[in-house]
Amino acid sequence: MGTFECLQGMIAGYLASPKGQQAIQNYLASPEGKATINSYLATPDGQKMARLLLSQAMDKLDISEDAKAVIRTALTQ
């Protein structure tokens, strides 16, 4: 395994850990994190990723199937 792959594995392991997940949550809740998200969502790739995440998250949300259908329709437009 090369150095890059080893580093990727270490980062993935950290992000999957409770400490890593808390670090992500803290960053995303910070003003800098929110600005980063807004900047990314303003790009075509950001829009594509947001649609992908929302569509997958929809299955786990505790909302009515009618609401999910409305949201899914809006995401395809």
C-alpha positions in Angstrom: 0.0 0.0 0.0 1.4 3.4 -1.0 1.7 6.4 1.3 -1.3 8.1 -0.3 -3.6 5.1 0.2 -2.4 4.7 3.8 -3.2 8.4 4.4 -6.6 8.0 2.9 -7.3 5.0 5.1 -6.3 6.9 8.2 -8.5 9.9 7.3 -11.4 7.6 6.5 -11.0 5.9 9.8 -10.9 9.2 11.7 -14.0 10.5 9.9 -15.9 7.3 10.8 -15.0 7.6 14.4 -17.2 9.4 17.0 -14.4 12.0 17.5 -14.1 12.6 13.7 -17.9 12.8 13.3 -18.1 15.4 16.1 -15.3 17.4 14.5 -17.3 17.4 11.2 -20.4 18.5 13.0 -18.6 21.3 14.8 -17.0 22.5 11.6 -20.3 22.4 9.6 -22.1 24.3 12.4 -19.4 27.0 12.5 -19.6 30.3 10.5 -16.5 29.1 8.4 -18.1 25.7 7.8 -21.4 27.3 6.7 -19.6 29.6 4.3 -17.7 26.7 2.9 -20.9 24.8 2.3 -22.6 27.8 0.7 -19.6 28.3 -1.6 -19.6 24.7 -2.6 -23.4 24.6 -3.2 -23.1 27.6 -5.5 -21.1 25.4 -8.0 -22.5 22.8 -10.4 -20.7 20.0 -8.6 -22.1 21.2 -5.3 -25.6 21.2 -6.7 -25.1 17.7 -8.1 -23.8 16.5 -4.7 -26.7 18.2 -2.8 -29.3 16.5 -5.0 -27.6 13.1 -4.5 -27.4 13.5 -0.7 -31.0 14.8 -0.4 -32.3 12.0 -2.6 -30.6 9.4 -0.5 -31.5 11.1 2.8 -35.1 11.2 1.8 -35.5 7.4 2.6 -34.4 8.0 6.2 -36.4 11.1 7.0 -39.5 10.8 9.1 -41.8 12.7 6.8 -44.9 11.6 4.8 -44.5 9.9 1.5 -46.4 12.7 -0.1 -43.8 15.2 1.2 -41.0 13.0 0.0 -42.6 12.8 -3.5 -42.9 16.6 -3.7 -39.3 17.0 -2.7 -38.1 14.4 -5.1 -40.0 16.0 -7.9 -38.5 19.4 -7.1 -35.0 17.9 -7.1 -35.4 16.6 -10.6 -36.3 20.1 -12.0 
